Amino acid sequence: MAKTLDSMDLKQIIRLHLDGLSNHEIGKTLGIGRNAVNEYMQRFRVCKKTMKELLQLEEPVLKEL
C-alpha cells in the first residue's frame, strides 16, 4: 500500500532537496519511493516558484499544487 503524503511531508521533501539530498536519499529518509519524489519534484517545478517560495506557502495551498 502506498504511503499518502501530507503537506508536512511535502515541505520535508523541499527541505531535504534544499539541503542537497538526492531524490533517492529523500525517498529513503521519508519512506517513499524515489519515483514518488521525482513526481513531486516535477510538480513543484511546473508551478514556476522557487523551492524557497514553495516552502513559505501555507500547507493547504502547497497541497493543492
PQR file with spaces between the fields and no chain letter, atoms N, CA, C, O and H, PARSE charges and radii, in Angstrom:
ATOM       1  N    MET     1       0.845   -1.180    0.000 -0.4000 1.5000
ATOM       2  CA   MET     1       0.000    0.000    0.000 -0.0000 2.0000
ATOM       3  C    MET     1       0.889    1.242    0.000  0.5500 1.7000
ATOM       4  O    MET     1       1.851    1.318    0.764 -0.5500 1.4000
ATOM       5  N    ALA     2       0.573    2.199   -0.843 -0.4000 1.5000
ATOM       6  CA   ALA     2       1.374    3.413   -0.967 -0.0000 2.0000
ATOM       7  C    ALA     2       1.136    4.340    0.219  0.5500 1.7000
ATOM       8  O    ALA     2       0.026    4.451    0.738 -0.5500 1.4000
ATOM       9  H    ALA     2      -0.209    2.137   -1.463  0.4000 1.0000
ATOM      10  N    LYS     3       2.198    4.992    0.623 -0.4000 1.5000
ATOM      11  CA   LYS     3       2.098    5.946    1.720 -0.0000 2.0000
ATOM      12  C    LYS     3       1.515    7.245    1.188  0.5500 1.7000
ATOM      13  O    LYS     3       1.969    7.758    0.165 -0.5500 1.4000
ATOM      14  H    LYS     3       3.101    4.902    0.202  0.4000 1.0000
ATOM      15  N    THR     4       0.507    7.783    1.877 -0.4000 1.5000
ATOM      16  CA   THR     4      -0.082    9.057    1.498 -0.0000 2.0000
ATOM      17  C    THR     4       0.721   10.179    2.145  0.5500 1.7000
ATOM      18  O    THR     4       1.010   10.142    3.341 -0.5500 1.4000
ATOM      19  H    THR     4       0.138    7.367    2.708  0.4000 1.0000
ATOM      20  N    LEU     5       1.073   11.166    1.348 -0.4000 1.5000
ATOM      21  CA   LEU     5       1.853   12.281    1.878 -0.0000 2.0000
ATOM      22  C    LEU     5       0.934   13.410    2.294  0.5500 1.7000
ATOM      23  O    LEU     5      -0.019   13.748    1.592 -0.5500 1.4000
ATOM      24  H    LEU     5       0.839   11.196    0.376  0.4000 1.0000
ATOM      25  N    ASP     6       1.234   13.990    3.446 -0.4000 1.5000
ATOM      26  CA   ASP     6       0.500   15.183    3.845 -0.0000 2.0000
ATOM      27  C    ASP     6       1.363   16.402    3.528  0.5500 1.7000
ATOM      28  O    ASP     6       2.491   16.260    3.055 -0.5500 1.4000
ATOM      29  H    ASP     6       2.008   13.716    4.016  0.4000 1.0000
ATOM      30  N    SER     7       0.846   17.574    3.781 -0.4000 1.5000
ATOM      31  CA   SER     7       1.566   18.793    3.413 -0.0000 2.0000
ATOM      32  C    SER     7       2.879   18.946    4.183  0.5500 1.7000
ATOM      33  O    SER     7       3.812   19.569    3.676 -0.5500 1.4000
ATOM      34  H    SER     7      -0.070   17.689    4.165  0.4000 1.0000
ATOM      35  N    MET     8       2.972   18.397    5.383 -0.4000 1.5000
ATOM      36  CA   MET     8       4.235   18.439    6.118 -0.0000 2.0000
ATOM      37  C    MET     8       5.289   17.593    5.411  0.5500 1.7000
ATOM      38  O    MET     8       6.458   17.976    5.360 -0.5500 1.4000
ATOM      39  H    MET     8       2.214   17.891    5.795  0.4000 1.0000
ATOM      40  N    ASP     9       4.883   16.440    4.861 -0.4000 1.5000
ATOM      41  CA   ASP     9       5.813   15.616    4.094 -0.0000 2.0000
ATOM      42  C    ASP     9       6.276   16.353    2.844  0.5500 1.7000
ATOM      43  O    ASP     9       7.441   16.253    2.459 -0.5500 1.4000
ATOM      44  H    ASP     9       3.933   16.129    4.902  0.4000 1.0000
ATOM      45  N    LEU    10       5.373   17.092    2.212 -0.4000 1.5000
ATOM      46  CA   LEU    10       5.747   17.854    1.022 -0.0000 2.0000
ATOM      47  C    LEU    10       6.795   18.905    1.377  0.5500 1.7000
ATOM      48  O    LEU    10       7.761   19.099    0.638 -0.5500 1.4000
ATOM      49  H    LEU    10       4.427   17.174    2.526  0.4000 1.0000
ATOM      50  N    LYS    11       6.604   19.574    2.493 -0.4000 1.5000
ATOM      51  CA   LYS    11       7.595   20.561    2.927 -0.0000 2.0000
ATOM      52  C    LYS    11       8.916   19.881    3.275  0.5500 1.7000
ATOM      53  O    LYS    11       9.987   20.445    3.052 -0.5500 1.4000
ATOM      54  H    LYS    11       5.819   19.416    3.092  0.4000 1.0000
ATOM      55  N    GLN    12       8.838   18.675    3.820 -0.4000 1.5000
ATOM      56  CA   GLN    12      10.061   17.943    4.155 -0.0000 2.0000
ATOM      57  C    GLN    12      10.818   17.575    2.882  0.5500 1.7000
ATOM      58  O    GLN    12      12.048   17.630    2.860 -0.5500 1.4000
ATOM      59  H    GLN    12       7.968   18.217    4.001  0.4000 1.0000
ATOM      60  N    ILE    13      10.100   17.199    1.820 -0.4000 1.5000
ATOM      61  CA   ILE    13      10.756   16.915    0.536 -0.0000 2.0000
ATOM      62  C    ILE    13      11.514   18.152    0.079  0.5500 1.7000
ATOM      63  O    ILE    13      12.664   18.056   -0.350 -0.5500 1.4000
ATOM      64  H    ILE    13       9.102   17.153    1.838  0.4000 1.0000
ATOM      65  N    ILE    14      10.878   19.303    0.169 -0.4000 1.5000
ATOM      66  CA   ILE    14      11.518   20.554   -0.261 -0.0000 2.0000
ATOM      67  C    ILE    14      12.734   20.851    0.604  0.5500 1.7000
ATOM      68  O    ILE    14      13.797   21.191    0.083 -0.5500 1.4000
ATOM      69  H    ILE    14       9.944   19.380    0.517  0.4000 1.0000
ATOM      70  N    ARG    15      12.588   20.726    1.924 -0.4000 1.5000
ATOM      71  CA   ARG    15      13.716   20.999    2.833 -0.0000 2.0000
ATOM      72  C    ARG    15      14.906   20.088    2.535  0.5500 1.7000
ATOM      73  O    ARG    15      16.047   20.545    2.468 -0.5500 1.4000
ATOM      74  H    ARG    15      11.725   20.450    2.347  0.4000 1.0000
ATOM      75  N    LEU    16      14.631   18.814    2.360 -0.4000 1.5000
ATOM      76  CA   LEU    16      15.711   17.864    2.090 -0.0000 2.0000
ATOM      77  C    LEU    16      16.364   18.153    0.744  0.5500 1.7000
ATOM      78  O    LEU    16      17.579   18.019    0.599 -0.5500 1.4000
ATOM      79  H    LEU    16      13.704   18.443    2.415  0.4000 1.0000
ATOM      80  N    HIS    17      15.562   18.550   -0.238 -0.4000 1.5000
ATOM      81  CA   HIS    17      16.110   18.929   -1.541 -0.0000 2.0000
ATOM      82  C    HIS    17      17.032   20.140   -1.390  0.5500 1.7000
ATOM      83  O    HIS    17      18.129   20.169   -1.947 -0.5500 1.4000
ATOM      84  H    HIS    17      14.575   18.659   -0.121  0.4000 1.0000
ATOM      85  N    LEU    18      16.574   21.135   -0.632 -0.4000 1.5000
ATOM      86  CA   LEU    18      17.389   22.326   -0.413 -0.0000 2.0000
ATOM      87  C    LEU    18      18.671   21.998    0.363  0.5500 1.7000
ATOM      88  O    LEU    18      19.680   22.689    0.222 -0.5500 1.4000
ATOM      89  H    LEU    18      15.682   21.111   -0.179  0.4000 1.0000
ATOM      90  N    ASP    19      18.624   20.949    1.175 -0.4000 1.5000
ATOM      91  CA   ASP    19      19.814   20.502    1.914 -0.0000 2.0000
ATOM      92  C    ASP    19      20.777   19.717    1.024  0.5500 1.7000
ATOM      93  O    ASP    19      21.869   19.350    1.457 -0.5500 1.4000
ATOM      94  H    ASP    19      17.804   20.388    1.289  0.4000 1.0000
ATOM      95  N    GLY    20      20.367   19.461   -0.225 -0.4000 1.5000
ATOM      96  CA   GLY    20      21.260   18.809   -1.174 -0.0000 2.0000
ATOM      97  C    GLY    20      21.094   17.308   -1.314  0.5500 1.7000
ATOM      98  O    GLY    20      21.903   16.664   -1.982 -0.5500 1.4000
ATOM      99  H    GLY    20      19.479   19.759   -0.577  0.4000 1.0000
ATOM     100  N    LEU    21      20.068   16.732   -0.701 -0.4000 1.5000
ATOM     101  CA   LEU    21      19.857   15.294   -0.830 -0.0000 2.0000
ATOM     102  C    LEU    21      19.312   14.962   -2.213  0.5500 1.7000
ATOM     103  O    LEU    21      18.571   15.746   -2.806 -0.5500 1.4000
ATOM     104  H    LEU    21      19.411   17.255   -0.158  0.4000 1.0000
ATOM     105  N    SER    22      19.686   13.796   -2.716 -0.4000 1.5000
ATOM     106  CA   SER    22      19.147   13.322   -3.991 -0.0000 2.0000
ATOM     107  C    SER    22      17.716   12.834   -3.775  0.5500 1.7000
ATOM     108  O    SER    22      17.283   12.614   -2.644 -0.5500 1.4000
ATOM     109  H    SER    22      20.288   13.159   -2.234  0.4000 1.0000
ATOM     110  N    ASN    23      16.995   12.671   -4.877 -0.4000 1.5000
ATOM     111  CA   ASN    23      15.625   12.169   -4.770 -0.0000 2.0000
ATOM     112  C    ASN    23      15.604   10.778   -4.143  0.5500 1.7000
ATOM     113  O    ASN    23      14.684   10.448   -3.395 -0.5500 1.4000
ATOM     114  H    ASN    23      17.347   12.849   -5.796  0.4000 1.0000
ATOM     115  N    HIS    24      16.601    9.973   -4.443 -0.4000 1.5000
ATOM     116  CA   HIS    24      16.696    8.642   -3.848 -0.0000 2.0000
ATOM     117  C    HIS    24      16.884    8.748   -2.331  0.5500 1.7000
ATOM     118  O    HIS    24      16.226    8.039   -1.569 -0.5500 1.4000
ATOM     119  H    HIS    24      17.348   10.242   -5.051  0.4000 1.0000
ATOM     120  N    GLU    25      17.774    9.626   -1.903 -0.4000 1.5000
ATOM     121  CA   GLU    25      18.015    9.811   -0.462 -0.0000 2.0000
ATOM     122  C    GLU    25      16.779   10.375    0.235  0.5500 1.7000
ATOM     123  O    GLU    25      16.464    9.984    1.358 -0.5500 1.4000
ATOM     124  H    GLU    25      18.308   10.202   -2.522  0.4000 1.0000
ATOM     125  N    ILE    26      16.085   11.288   -0.428 -0.4000 1.5000
ATOM     126  CA   ILE    26      14.853   11.853    0.141 -0.0000 2.0000
ATOM     127  C    ILE    26      13.825   10.742    0.330  0.5500 1.7000
ATOM     128  O    ILE    26      13.192   10.644    1.381 -0.5500 1.4000
ATOM     129  H    ILE    26      16.341   11.606   -1.341  0.4000 1.0000
ATOM     130  N    GLY    27      13.666    9.911   -0.687 -0.4000 1.5000
ATOM     131  CA   GLY    27      12.723    8.801   -0.599 -0.0000 2.0000
ATOM     132  C    GLY    27      13.042    7.857    0.545  0.5500 1.7000
ATOM     133  O    GLY    27      12.146    7.446    1.283 -0.5500 1.4000
ATOM     134  H    GLY    27      14.181    9.991   -1.541  0.4000 1.0000
ATOM     135  N    LYS    28      14.316    7.509    0.699 -0.4000 1.5000
ATOM     136  CA   LYS    28      14.718    6.618    1.793 -0.0000 2.0000
ATOM     137  C    LYS    28      14.450    7.269    3.144  0.5500 1.7000
ATOM     138  O    LYS    28      13.990    6.607    4.074 -0.5500 1.4000
ATOM     139  H    LYS    28      15.044    7.843    0.100  0.4000 1.0000
ATOM     140  N    THR    29      14.734    8.554    3.253 -0.4000 1.5000
ATOM     141  CA   THR    29      14.535    9.268    4.511 -0.0000 2.0000
ATOM     142  C    THR    29      13.062    9.294    4.911  0.5500 1.7000
ATOM     143  O    THR    29      12.729    9.117    6.083 -0.5500 1.4000
ATOM     144  H    THR    29      15.107    9.092    2.498  0.4000 1.0000
ATOM     145  N    LEU    30      12.181    9.517    3.934 -0.4000 1.5000
ATOM     146  CA   LEU    30      10.756    9.655    4.217 -0.0000 2.0000
ATOM     147  C    LEU    30       9.979    8.351    4.078  0.5500 1.7000
ATOM     148  O    LEU    30       8.788    8.299    4.385 -0.5500 1.4000
ATOM     149  H    LEU    30      12.452    9.661    2.982  0.4000 1.0000
ATOM     150  N    GLY    31      10.651    7.300    3.617 -0.4000 1.5000
ATOM     151  CA   GLY    31       9.970    6.012    3.466 -0.0000 2.0000
ATOM     152  C    GLY    31       9.043    5.963    2.269  0.5500 1.7000
ATOM     153  O    GLY    31       8.021    5.278    2.296 -0.5500 1.4000
ATOM     154  H    GLY    31      11.619    7.342    3.367  0.4000 1.0000
ATOM     155  N    ILE    32       9.399    6.692    1.211 -0.4000 1.5000
ATOM     156  CA   ILE    32       8.622    6.666   -0.025 -0.0000 2.0000
ATOM     157  C    ILE    32       9.564    6.345   -1.184  0.5500 1.7000
ATOM     158  O    ILE    32      10.783    6.433   -1.038 -0.5500 1.4000
ATOM     159  H    ILE    32      10.230    7.249    1.188  0.4000 1.0000
ATOM     160  N    GLY    33       9.013    5.982   -2.305 -0.4000 1.5000
ATOM     161  CA   GLY    33       9.828    5.624   -3.452 -0.0000 2.0000
ATOM     162  C    GLY    33      10.464    6.831   -4.126  0.5500 1.7000
ATOM     163  O    GLY    33       9.940    7.943   -4.072 -0.5500 1.4000
ATOM     164  H    GLY    33       8.023    5.911   -2.424  0.4000 1.0000
ATOM     165  N    ARG    34      11.603    6.586   -4.760 -0.4000 1.5000
ATOM     166  CA   ARG    34      12.292    7.640   -5.496 -0.0000 2.0000
ATOM     167  C    ARG    34      11.399    8.194   -6.601  0.5500 1.7000
ATOM     168  O    ARG    34      11.412    9.397   -6.863 -0.5500 1.4000
ATOM     169  H    ARG    34      12.028    5.682   -4.804  0.4000 1.0000
ATOM     170  N    ASN    35      10.624    7.329   -7.247 -0.4000 1.5000
ATOM     171  CA   ASN    35       9.739    7.791   -8.313 -0.0000 2.0000
ATOM     172  C    ASN    35       8.660    8.730   -7.786  0.5500 1.7000
ATOM     173  O    ASN    35       8.260    9.664   -8.480 -0.5500 1.4000
ATOM     174  H    ASN    35      10.613    6.352   -7.034  0.4000 1.0000
ATOM     175  N    ALA    36       8.192    8.494   -6.579 -0.4000 1.5000
ATOM     176  CA   ALA    36       7.217    9.404   -5.971 -0.0000 2.0000
ATOM     177  C    ALA    36       7.861   10.765   -5.734  0.5500 1.7000
ATOM     178  O    ALA    36       7.246   11.802   -5.984 -0.5500 1.4000
ATOM     179  H    ALA    36       8.518    7.735   -6.015  0.4000 1.0000
ATOM     180  N    VAL    37       9.101   10.758   -5.249 -0.4000 1.5000
ATOM     181  CA   VAL    37       9.820   12.016   -5.040 -0.0000 2.0000
ATOM     182  C    VAL    37      10.013   12.720   -6.379  0.5500 1.7000
ATOM     183  O    VAL    37       9.817   13.930   -6.482 -0.5500 1.4000
ATOM     184  H    VAL    37       9.601    9.916   -5.046  0.4000 1.0000
ATOM     185  N    ASN    38      10.399   11.958   -7.408 -0.4000 1.5000
ATOM     186  CA   ASN    38      10.564   12.538   -8.746 -0.0000 2.0000
ATOM     187  C    ASN    38       9.282   13.220   -9.210  0.5500 1.7000
ATOM     188  O    ASN    38       9.317   14.322   -9.758 -0.5500 1.4000
ATOM     189  H    ASN    38      10.558   10.974   -7.325  0.4000 1.0000
ATOM     190  N    GLU    39       8.154   12.557   -8.987 -0.4000 1.5000
ATOM     191  CA   GLU    39       6.858   13.112   -9.400 -0.0000 2.0000
ATOM     192  C    GLU    39       6.563   14.431   -8.681  0.5500 1.7000
ATOM     193  O    GLU    39       6.131   15.398   -9.308 -0.5500 1.4000
ATOM     194  H    GLU    39       8.125   11.662   -8.542  0.4000 1.0000
ATOM     195  N    TYR    40       6.793   14.468   -7.379 -0.4000 1.5000
ATOM     196  CA   TYR    40       6.549   15.705   -6.626 -0.0000 2.0000
ATOM     197  C    TYR    40       7.496   16.806   -7.069  0.5500 1.7000
ATOM     198  O    TYR    40       7.092   17.963   -7.179 -0.5500 1.4000
ATOM     199  H    TYR    40       7.143   13.682   -6.869  0.4000 1.0000
ATOM     200  N    MET    41       8.735   16.466   -7.320 -0.4000 1.5000
ATOM     201  CA   MET    41       9.699   17.476   -7.778 -0.0000 2.0000
ATOM     202  C    MET    41       9.273   18.051   -9.121  0.5500 1.7000
ATOM     203  O    MET    41       9.415   19.253   -9.348 -0.5500 1.4000
ATOM     204  H    MET    41       9.064   15.526   -7.230  0.4000 1.0000
ATOM     205  N    GLN    42       8.757   17.218  -10.009 -0.4000 1.5000
ATOM     206  CA   GLN    42       8.253   17.707  -11.293 -0.0000 2.0000
ATOM     207  C    GLN    42       7.076   18.646  -11.090  0.5500 1.7000
ATOM     208  O    GLN    42       6.987   19.688  -11.740 -0.5500 1.4000
ATOM     209  H    GLN    42       8.642   16.242   -9.824  0.4000 1.0000
ATOM     210  N    ARG    43       6.176   18.282  -10.192 -0.4000 1.5000
ATOM     211  CA   ARG    43       5.017   19.143   -9.908 -0.0000 2.0000
ATOM     212  C    ARG    43       5.461   20.479   -9.321  0.5500 1.7000
ATOM     213  O    ARG    43       4.894   21.522   -9.646 -0.5500 1.4000
ATOM     214  H    ARG    43       6.248   17.436   -9.663  0.4000 1.0000
ATOM     215  N    PHE    44       6.464   20.448   -8.464 -0.4000 1.5000
ATOM     216  CA   PHE    44       6.974   21.690   -7.886 -0.0000 2.0000
ATOM     217  C    PHE    44       7.550   22.588   -8.967  0.5500 1.7000
ATOM     218  O    PHE    44       7.335   23.800   -8.947 -0.5500 1.4000
ATOM     219  H    PHE    44       6.924   19.600   -8.200  0.4000 1.0000
ATOM     220  N    ARG    45       8.280   22.003   -9.913 -0.4000 1.5000
ATOM     221  CA   ARG    45       8.897   22.799  -10.984 -0.0000 2.0000
ATOM     222  C    ARG    45       7.856   23.431  -11.897  0.5500 1.7000
ATOM     223  O    ARG    45       8.051   24.557  -12.356 -0.5500 1.4000
ATOM     224  H    ARG    45       8.454   21.019   -9.929  0.4000 1.0000
ATOM     225  N    VAL    46       6.766   22.741  -12.170 -0.4000 1.5000
ATOM     226  CA   VAL    46       5.721   23.228  -13.064 -0.0000 2.0000
ATOM     227  C    VAL    46       5.055   24.487  -12.516  0.5500 1.7000
ATOM     228  O    VAL    46       4.610   25.333  -13.291 -0.5500 1.4000
ATOM     229  H    VAL    46       6.608   21.827  -11.797  0.4000 1.0000
ATOM     230  N    CYS    47       4.981   24.620  -11.219 -0.4000 1.5000
ATOM     231  CA   CYS    47       4.278   25.762  -10.633 -0.0000 2.0000
ATOM     232  C    CYS    47       5.073   27.062  -10.731  0.5500 1.7000
ATOM     233  O    CYS    47       4.566   28.116  -10.347 -0.5500 1.4000
ATOM     234  H    CYS    47       5.343   23.933  -10.590  0.4000 1.0000
ATOM     235  N    LYS    48       6.305   27.012  -11.235 -0.4000 1.5000
ATOM     236  CA   LYS    48       7.114   28.202  -11.516 -0.0000 2.0000
ATOM     237  C    LYS    48       7.466   29.030  -10.283  0.5500 1.7000
ATOM     238  O    LYS    48       7.639   30.246  -10.370 -0.5500 1.4000
ATOM     239  H    LYS    48       6.717   26.156  -11.547  0.4000 1.0000
ATOM     240  N    LYS    49       7.569   28.368   -9.150 -0.4000 1.5000
ATOM     241  CA   LYS    49       8.029   29.030   -7.926 -0.0000 2.0000
ATOM     242  C    LYS    49       9.339   28.383   -7.509  0.5500 1.7000
ATOM     243  O    LYS    49       9.588   27.216   -7.812 -0.5500 1.4000
ATOM     244  H    LYS    49       7.428   27.381   -9.079  0.4000 1.0000
ATOM     245  N    THR    50      10.170   29.138   -6.818 -0.4000 1.5000
ATOM     246  CA   THR    50      11.404   28.550   -6.307 -0.0000 2.0000
ATOM     247  C    THR    50      11.061   27.626   -5.143  0.5500 1.7000
ATOM     248  O    THR    50       9.977   27.705   -4.565 -0.5500 1.4000
ATOM     249  H    THR    50       9.968   30.085   -6.572  0.4000 1.0000
ATOM     250  N    MET    51      11.993   26.762   -4.815 -0.4000 1.5000
ATOM     251  CA   MET    51      11.777   25.856   -3.683 -0.0000 2.0000
ATOM     252  C    MET    51      11.596   26.643   -2.390  0.5500 1.7000
ATOM     253  O    MET    51      10.789   26.265   -1.541 -0.5500 1.4000
ATOM     254  H    MET    51      12.874   26.697   -5.283  0.4000 1.0000
ATOM     255  N    LYS    52      12.335   27.724   -2.239 -0.4000 1.5000
ATOM     256  CA   LYS    52      12.185   28.549   -1.032 -0.0000 2.0000
ATOM     257  C    LYS    52      10.810   29.199   -0.983  0.5500 1.7000
ATOM     258  O    LYS    52      10.222   29.312    0.093 -0.5500 1.4000
ATOM     259  H    LYS    52      12.990   28.031   -2.929  0.4000 1.0000
ATOM     260  N    GLU    53      10.289   29.627   -2.123 -0.4000 1.5000
ATOM     261  CA   GLU    53       8.939   30.195   -2.162 -0.0000 2.0000
ATOM     262  C    GLU    53       7.903   29.135   -1.815  0.5500 1.7000
ATOM     263  O    GLU    53       6.951   29.408   -1.084 -0.5500 1.4000
ATOM     264  H    GLU    53      10.767   29.535   -2.997  0.4000 1.0000
ATOM     265  N    LEU    54       8.088   27.926   -2.338 -0.4000 1.5000
ATOM     266  CA   LEU    54       7.154   26.836   -2.029 -0.0000 2.0000
ATOM     267  C    LEU    54       7.160   26.518   -0.543  0.5500 1.7000
ATOM     268  O    LEU    54       6.114   26.233    0.041 -0.5500 1.4000
ATOM     269  H    LEU    54       8.861   27.704   -2.932  0.4000 1.0000
ATOM     270  N    LEU    55       8.321   26.567    0.061 -0.4000 1.5000
ATOM     271  CA   LEU    55       8.447   26.268    1.485 -0.0000 2.0000
ATOM     272  C    LEU    55       7.681   27.279    2.342  0.5500 1.7000
ATOM     273  O    LEU    55       7.240   26.955    3.445 -0.5500 1.4000
ATOM     274  H    LEU    55       9.171   26.798   -0.413  0.4000 1.0000
ATOM     275  N    GLN    56       7.527   28.497    1.834 -0.4000 1.5000
ATOM     276  CA   GLN    56       6.833   29.547    2.574 -0.0000 2.0000
ATOM     277  C    GLN    56       5.311   29.486    2.436  0.5500 1.7000
ATOM     278  O    GLN    56       4.596   30.165    3.173 -0.5500 1.4000
ATOM     279  H    GLN    56       7.885   28.760    0.938  0.4000 1.0000
ATOM     280  N    LEU    57       4.809   28.678    1.496 -0.4000 1.5000
ATOM     281  CA   LEU    57       3.369   28.605    1.274 -0.0000 2.0000
ATOM     282  C    LEU    57       2.670   27.950    2.464  0.5500 1.7000
ATOM     283  O    LEU    57       3.237   27.101    3.151 -0.5500 1.4000
ATOM     284  H    LEU    57       5.389   28.126    0.897  0.4000 1.0000
ATOM     285  N    GLU    58       1.445   28.358    2.682 -0.4000 1.5000
ATOM     286  CA   GLU    58       0.625   27.714    3.701 -0.0000 2.0000
ATOM     287  C    GLU    58       0.387   26.262    3.273  0.5500 1.7000
ATOM     288  O    GLU    58       0.313   25.969    2.080 -0.5500 1.4000
ATOM     289  H    GLU    58       0.984   29.048    2.124  0.4000 1.0000
ATOM     290  N    GLU    59       0.270   25.378    4.227 -0.4000 1.5000
ATOM     291  CA   GLU    59       0.151   23.949    3.933 -0.0000 2.0000
ATOM     292  C    GLU    59      -1.011   23.602    2.992  0.5500 1.7000
ATOM     293  O    GLU    59      -0.817   22.811    2.069 -0.5500 1.4000
ATOM     294  H    GLU    59       0.330   25.617    5.197  0.4000 1.0000
ATOM     295  N    PRO    60      -2.210   24.163    3.191 -0.5600 1.5000
ATOM     296  CA   PRO    60      -3.306   23.810    2.255  0.2800 2.0000
ATOM     297  C    PRO    60      -3.018   24.258    0.815  0.5500 1.7000
ATOM     298  O    PRO    60      -3.398   23.576   -0.137 -0.5500 1.4000
ATOM     299  N    VAL    61      -2.349   25.400    0.662 -0.4000 1.5000
ATOM     300  CA   VAL    61      -2.013   25.893   -0.663 -0.0000 2.0000
ATOM     301  C    VAL    61      -0.986   24.960   -1.316  0.5500 1.7000
ATOM     302  O    VAL    61      -1.119   24.617   -2.491 -0.5500 1.4000
ATOM     303  H    VAL    61      -2.041   25.954    1.435  0.4000 1.0000
ATOM     304  N    LEU    62       0.011   24.562   -0.573 -0.4000 1.5000
ATOM     305  CA   LEU    62       1.029   23.664   -1.086 -0.0000 2.0000
ATOM     306  C    LEU    62       0.428   22.336   -1.507  0.5500 1.7000
ATOM     307  O    LEU    62       0.781   21.791   -2.553 -0.5500 1.4000
ATOM     308  H    LEU    62       0.119   24.841    0.381  0.4000 1.0000
ATOM     309  N    LYS    63      -0.471   21.822   -0.701 -0.4000 1.5000
ATOM     310  CA   LYS    63      -1.081   20.530   -1.010 -0.0000 2.0000
ATOM     311  C    LYS    63      -1.916   20.610   -2.284  0.5500 1.7000
ATOM     312  O    LYS    63      -2.008   19.627   -3.019 -0.5500 1.4000
ATOM     313  H    LYS    63      -0.758   22.265    0.148  0.4000 1.0000
ATOM     314  N    GLU    64      -2.525   21.760   -2.556 -0.4000 1.5000
ATOM     315  CA   GLU    64      -3.310   21.934   -3.778 -0.0000 2.0000
ATOM     316  C    GLU    64      -2.464   21.829   -5.033  0.5500 1.7000
ATOM     317  O    GLU    64      -2.946   21.380   -6.074 -0.5500 1.4000
ATOM     318  H    GLU    64      -2.450   22.559   -1.958  0.4000 1.0000
ATOM     319  N    LEU    65      -1.200   22.242   -4.942 -0.4000 1.5000
ATOM     320  CA   LEU    65      -0.312   22.166   -6.095 -0.0000 2.0000
ATOM     321  C    LEU    65      -0.114   20.724   -6.499  0.5500 1.7000
ATOM     322  O    LEU    65       0.606   20.444   -7.457 -0.5500 1.4000
ATOM     323  H    LEU    65      -0.809   22.607   -4.097  0.4000 1.0000
